Amino acid sequence: MKRDLAIAFSRITEGAALAGHKWLGRGDKNAADGAAVEVMRILLNQTEINGEIVIGEGEIDEAPMLYIGEKVGSGGDLVDIAVDPIEGTRMTAMGQSNALAVLAATEKGCFLKAPDMYMEKLVVGPCAKGAINIDLPLSENLINIAHALDKPLNELVVTILAKPRHDKIIADMQAQGIKVFAVPDGDVAASVLTCMPDSEVDVMYGIGGAPEGVISSAVIRALGGDMEARLLPRHQVKEDTKETRLLGEQEIARCHEMGIKTNIRLQLHDMASSDNVIFSATGITKGDLLEGIMRKGNIATTETLLIRGKCRTIRRIQSTHYLDRKDEIIKEIIL
């Protein structure tokens, strides 16, 4: 992928973030997501790539835009793209922290193609690379990670989604003396923090979405960290009812069609098989990873984290946007 694509992708996440921010605190997460999706798609189609969405808003029959398999771009490099126009739609709707617009791209065929389903994830930074195995109990992994980092277990910092399915896991870790940062949503940001030099987070663990997992794998690979995961059908995560079992069986069948299996160990190279990765994330609301959008009238400022895996370059881009100077279609969405 050409070097200048990185800047192009940063503009795409900036546009999606600005569109979602219009709906900040208004209680309508679907409207926020829809606006971000529309702007991201417009900008992708203005970009000089032959792109395919491999992780997006869902299957073609349930997502009108940025669906899995959709072709985007105006011509150029063959690129696979994973998007989350708003990671944290509920946080945006409620005015809460850590909402992002996210995009990851790599060479054709280098991202795991998986349905939009649950994924169990275990993520560490470069200093603990090679110390994890998701087939082992979490308690054993944490001991191995602490050993790799040369720190006592009670100094280990783990982030996890604050969901009922994690309540016992959180209690067990705290009983071991481990520091647990439970966040309401946003495991892409939590994963990235394991690899950032100025972060105290050592580990991200939990069950979240597969799209977010693939996006996380791209940036973890770019930053030299490590990640393992496995796809889980819905009835193994939610209460095992007739409805969840039917949905879970559909997910298993979809995985079979795509040539992958549930409940098997996925290592980092299974999810992102190339170092030629570009990752861009723009803050919508202020969070641990990025500043949120500040807006005064028709002027807005954004902060974007832009990472190129090939040269392992991390950039933070602060931009000022005169919103009334945008493309007319985009201006209509963000103003």
ZADOBA-930215 format. One record per residue (C-alpha): residue number from 1; residue in three letters; x, y, z. Coordinates in pm, whole numbers. Layout:
<nodes>
  seq  type       X       Y       Z
  NUM   ALA       X       Y       Z
...
</nodes>
This chain:
<nodes>
  seq  type       X       Y       Z
    1   MET       0       0       0
    2   LYS     126     345     -89
    3   ARG     249     571     191
    4   ASP       0     845     105
    5   LEU    -292     608     171
    6   ALA    -226     650     543
    7   ILE    -319    1019     529
    8   ALA    -620     938     310
    9   PHE    -743     686     567
   10   SER    -696     937     851
   11   ARG    -925    1177     666
   12   ILE   -1185     901     639
   13   THR   -1196     834    1014
   14   GLU   -1200    1210    1080
   15   GLY   -1504    1245     856
   16   ALA   -1686     954    1019
   17   ALA   -1608    1088    1367
   18   LEU   -1740    1434    1279
   19   ALA   -2061    1280    1141
   20   GLY   -2114    1071    1453
   21   HIS   -2034    1363    1681
   22   LYS   -2334    1554    1547
   23   TRP   -2546    1301    1739
   24   LEU   -2345    1321    2061
   25   GLY   -2566    1293    2367
   26   ARG   -2890    1280    2166
   27   GLY   -2980     926    2271
   28   ASP   -3006     785    1917
   29   LYS   -2718     543    1857
   30   ASN   -2861     424    1523
   31   ALA   -2869     778    1384
   32   ALA   -2510     836    1499
   33   ASP   -2392     511    1342
   34   GLY   -2585     575    1020
   35   ALA   -2430     917     975
   36   ALA   -2077     787    1036
   37   VAL   -2130     493     799
   38   GLU   -2256     719     520
   39   VAL   -1963     961     541
   40   MET   -1707     680     571
   41   ARG   -1847     514     258
   42   ILE   -1847     841      59
   43   LEU   -1484     909     149
   44   LEU   -1372     550      84
   45   ASN   -1522     571    -263
   46   GLN   -1321     889    -328
   47   THR    -996     711    -232
   48   GLU    -757     567    -495
   49   ILE    -792     201    -401
   50   ASN    -959    -118    -521
   51   GLY   -1092    -202    -176
   52   GLU   -1315    -471     -31
   53   ILE   -1487    -451     306
   54   VAL   -1398    -774     487
   55   ILE   -1518    -661     830
   56   GLY   -1800    -409     831
   57   GLU   -2155    -337     931
   58   GLY   -2279    -691     864
   59   GLU   -2393    -912     578
   60   ILE   -2538    -763     258
   61   ASP   -2896    -850     360
   62   GLU   -2870    -658     688
   63   ALA   -2643    -364     607
   64   PRO   -2713    -124     318
   65   MET   -2363      27     331
   66   LEU   -2015     -99     424
   67   TYR   -2143    -456     424
   68   ILE   -1905    -753     413
   69   GLY   -1791    -797      54
   70   GLU   -1877    -445     -64
   71   LYS   -1630    -300    -314
   72   VAL   -1511      55    -244
   73   GLY   -1264     301    -394
   74   SER   -1199     478    -724
   75   GLY    -924     242    -845
   76   GLY    -571     164    -728
   77   ASP    -407     -80    -486
   78   LEU    -591    -401    -398
   79   VAL    -679    -351     -32
   80   ASP    -881    -537     231
   81   ILE   -1053    -306     477
   82   ALA   -1197    -356     824
   83   VAL   -1415     -75     954
   84   ASP   -1604      26    1265
   85   PRO   -1750     368    1178
   86   ILE   -1833     415    1546
   87   GLU   -1682     187    1805
   88   GLY   -1908     286    2091
   89   THR   -2242     390    1940
   90   ARG   -2406     379    2281
   91   MET   -2127     590    2431
   92   THR   -2176     847    2154
   93   ALA   -2553     853    2204
   94   MET   -2510     895    2581
   95   GLY   -2216    1138    2567
   96   GLN   -1979     892    2735
   97   SER   -1603     857    2690
   98   ASN   -1392     637    2459
   99   ALA   -1602     646    2139
  100   LEU   -1392     619    1822
  101   ALA   -1420     600    1444
  102   VAL   -1188     320    1330
  103   LEU   -1046     179    1006
  104   ALA    -776     -80     938
  105   ALA    -644    -179     595
  106   THR    -396    -433     461
  107   GLU    -296    -617     145
  108   LYS    -554    -833     -28
  109   GLY    -626   -1159     156
  110   CYS    -440   -1073     478
  111   PHE    -734   -1024     721
  112   LEU    -940   -1299     877
  113   LYS   -1284   -1307     717
  114   ALA   -1541   -1386     983
  115   PRO   -1910   -1319    1047
  116   ASP   -2024   -1048    1286
  117   MET   -2033   -1268    1598
  118   TYR   -1870   -1299    1939
  119   MET   -1496   -1342    1985
  120   GLU   -1294   -1417    2297
  121   LYS    -973   -1211    2294
  122   LEU    -645   -1201    2484
  123   VAL    -408    -914    2400
  124   VAL     -65    -811    2530
  125   GLY     208    -565    2435
  126   PRO     549    -637    2279
  127   CYS     722    -726    2607
  128   ALA     485   -1019    2663
  129   LYS     484   -1140    2301
  130   GLY     486   -1521    2293
  131   ALA     370   -1554    2655
  132   ILE       0   -1615    2582
  133   ASN    -205   -1919    2485
  134   ILE    -582   -1876    2488
  135   ASP    -628   -2252    2530
  136   LEU    -479   -2223    2879
  137   PRO    -684   -2099    3177
  138   LEU    -682   -1720    3210
  139   SER    -519   -1744    3554
  140   GLU    -225   -1935    3403
  141   ASN    -192   -1684    3120
  142   LEU    -179   -1397    3366
  143   ILE      98   -1566    3563
  144   ASN     295   -1621    3240
  145   ILE     241   -1260    3133
  146   ALA     354   -1126    3471
  147   HIS     665   -1344    3448
  148   ALA     742   -1215    3095
  149   LEU     702    -857    3217
  150   ASP     914    -928    3526
  151   LYS     655    -787    3762
  152   PRO     455    -938    4051
  153   LEU     101   -1050    3975
  154   ASN     -45    -779    4198
  155   GLU     108    -510    3973
  156   LEU     -50    -646    3656
  157   VAL    -314    -419    3496
  158   VAL    -593    -584    3294
  159   THR    -870    -412    3100
  160   ILE   -1198    -592    3036
  161   LEU   -1548    -499    2923
  162   ALA   -1784    -438    3215
  163   LYS   -2044    -692    3104
  164   PRO   -2240    -942    3319
  165   ARG   -2063   -1229    3138
  166   HIS   -1735   -1104    3286
  167   ASP   -1849   -1051    3646
  168   LYS   -1699   -1373    3783
  169   ILE   -1379   -1330    3581
  170   ILE   -1335    -978    3721
  171   ALA   -1397   -1100    4077
  172   ASP   -1148   -1386    4032
  173   MET    -877   -1152    3903
  174   GLN    -933    -907    4184
  175   ALA    -910   -1195    4432
  176   GLN    -561   -1263    4286
  177   GLY    -470    -902    4363
  178   ILE    -470    -799    3995
  179   LYS    -571    -443    3905
  180   VAL    -877    -457    3680
  181   PHE    -996    -163    3471
  182   ALA   -1352    -247    3365
  183   VAL   -1473     -30    3075
  184   PRO   -1835     -16    2953
  185   ASP   -1750     -55    2582
  186   GLY   -1460     -14    2342
  187   ASP   -1223    -309    2334
  188   VAL   -1031    -179    2029
  189   ALA    -905     117    2232
  190   ALA    -838    -114    2528
  191   SER    -638    -348    2302
  192   VAL    -429     -64    2155
  193   LEU    -344      61    2504
  194   THR    -156    -264    2578
  195   CYS     100    -160    2314
  196   MET     129     214    2374
  197   PRO     455     319    2543
  198   ASP     280     570    2774
  199   SER       5     331    2890
  200   GLU      -4     131    3213
  201   VAL    -232    -138    3065
  202   ASP     -63    -479    3036
  203   VAL    -345    -705    2918
  204   MET    -682    -684    2747
  205   TYR    -911    -983    2793
  206   GLY   -1277   -1047    2727
  207   ILE   -1555   -1154    2496
  208   GLY   -1661    -888    2248
  209   GLY   -1730    -852    1878
  210   ALA   -1534   -1033    1606
  211   PRO   -1516    -720    1384
  212   GLU   -1347    -530    1665
  213   GLY   -1119    -831    1718
  214   VAL    -994    -831    1359
  215   ILE    -940    -454    1368
  216   SER    -748    -496    1695
  217   SER    -531    -771    1545
  218   ALA    -419    -534    1271
  219   VAL    -297    -265    1508
  220   ILE    -148    -516    1754
  221   ARG      54    -666    1469
  222   ALA     159    -319    1356
  223   LEU     281    -234    1706
  224   GLY     463    -563    1771
  225   GLY     226    -695    2037
  226   ASP      53   -1030    2054
  227   MET    -307   -1145    2040
  228   GLU    -497   -1472    2044
  229   ALA    -868   -1529    2004
  230   ARG   -1147   -1772    1924
  231   LEU   -1488   -1728    1765
  232   LEU   -1781   -1817    1989
  233   PRO   -2140   -1886    1876
  234   ARG   -2405   -1677    2046
  235   HIS   -2557   -1951    2263
  236   GLN   -2218   -2008    2429
  237   VAL   -2200   -1641    2534
  238   LYS   -2561   -1546    2598
  239   GLU   -2819   -1755    2782
  240   ASP   -2868   -2083    2595
  241   THR   -3225   -2043    2470
  242   LYS   -3403   -2166    2157
  243   GLU   -3348   -1827    1994
  244   THR   -2978   -1792    2080
  245   ARG   -2909   -2153    1981
  246   LEU   -3070   -2093    1641
  247   LEU   -2858   -1780    1593
  248   GLY   -2550   -1965    1712
  249   GLU   -2610   -2248    1465
  250   GLN   -2646   -1991    1186
  251   GLU   -2312   -1837    1289
  252   ILE   -2145   -2180    1288
  253   ALA   -2285   -2248     940
  254   ARG   -2166   -1907     816
  255   CYS   -1818   -1977     953
  256   HIS   -1817   -2312     771
  257   GLU   -1906   -2133     444
  258   MET   -1613   -1896     501
  259   GLY   -1370   -2179     574
  260   ILE   -1319   -2115     945
  261   LYS   -1427   -2284    1266
  262   THR   -1562   -2170    1601
  263   ASN   -1399   -2257    1935
  264   ILE   -1049   -2303    1794
  265   ARG    -737   -2106    1883
  266   LEU    -663   -1818    1648
  267   GLN    -315   -1672    1670
  268   LEU    -219   -1325    1555
  269   HIS    -102   -1438    1211
  270   ASP    -439   -1610    1156
  271   MET    -618   -1276    1196
  272   ALA    -367   -1036    1037
  273   SER    -104   -1206     823
  274   SER      88    -901     694
  275   ASP     291    -625     854
  276   ASN     178    -395     573
  277   VAL    -108    -257     781
  278   ILE    -250      92     820
  279   PHE    -464     170    1124
  280   SER    -651     496    1179
  281   ALA    -870     591    1474
  282   THR   -1025     932    1543
  283   GLY   -1170    1020    1883
  284   ILE   -1536    1114    1896
  285   THR   -1548    1153    2273
  286   LYS   -1253    1202    2506
  287   GLY   -1098     875    2618
  288   ASP    -787     698    2742
  289   LEU    -647     666    2389
  290   LEU    -754     989    2215
  291   GLU    -901    1331    2277
  292   GLY   -1259    1380    2166
  293   ILE   -1391    1632    1915
  294   MET   -1410    1991    2032
  295   ARG   -1656    2201    1836
  296   LYS   -1729    2572    1835
  297   GLY   -1984    2675    1577
  298   ASN   -1868    2545    1239
  299   ILE   -1510    2488    1353
  300   ALA   -1410    2150    1500
  301   THR   -1081    1997    1616
  302   THR   -1004    1626    1600
  303   GLU    -725    1397    1721
  304   THR    -635    1090    1515
  305   LEU    -402     800    1591
  306   LEU    -240     686    1266
  307   ILE     -19     377    1264
  308   ARG     177     223     976
  309   GLY     287    -132    1046
  310   LYS     550    -157     774
  311   CYS     773     104     940
  312   ARG     606      87    1286
  313   THR     536     459    1289
  314   ILE     285     607    1534
  315   ARG     148     952    1459
  316   ARG    -101    1165    1648
  317   ILE    -265    1414    1415
  318   GLN    -451    1716    1547
  319   SER    -667    1878    1280
  320   THR    -888    2185    1260
  321   HIS   -1192    2151    1036
  322   TYR   -1397    2436     888
  323   LEU   -1714    2235     850
  324   ASP   -1889    2477     614
  325   ARG   -1607    2419     361
  326   LYS   -1667    2043     331
  327   ASP   -1813    1859      32
  328   GLU   -2182    1951       6
  329   ILE   -2310    1597      75
  330   ILE   -2081    1554     377
  331   LYS   -2160    1904     503
  332   GLU   -2528    1816     507
  333   ILE   -2456    1516     734
  334   ILE   -2215    1677     980
  335   LEU   -2370    2023    1024
</nodes>
